[in-house]
Amino acid sequence: MFETAFTIEWGDCDEAGIVFYPNYFYWFDCTYQRWLRTLGLSQRELRRRFNSVTPLVNVGAQFVGPARYDDELVIRADVAEWQERRFRIDYKLSVGNLQVASGFEQRAWASLTSTANSAARICRPSSGNC
């Protein structure tokens, strides 16, 4: 499990001062990237060490309460599923003791091809081919 927090800025909100929903997906990705860094990794390091990236293949969210300008949004992330070529991270988002949203990202292990790193194929990390 990993936990991080964001202060909601005015630019994250709609005219009513409530978070504009696409920002939650941005914060999911930011949380994942922060988590990688605590493990000594980053997208750049995954490319350098493993010639791999972790693209999104599915994402979803449920919104159960508002988050507003100046709130501290706490995000907890947990690996909910680990498969040979894909993994799923579940997110729980709260302001204070109130859960405001939950969501998930499903990511794939993708090995970059030799065509100027412009394409990728799904791979198995355990095979050493990533």
Buried (B, 14 or more C-beta within 10 A) or exposed (E): EBEBEBEBEEEBBEEEBBBEEEBBBEBBEBBBBBBBEEEEBEBEEBEEEBBBBBEEBEBEBEBEEBBBBEBEBBBBBEEEEEEEBBBBBBBBBBBEEEBBBBBBBBBBBBBBEEEEEEEBEBBEBEEEEB
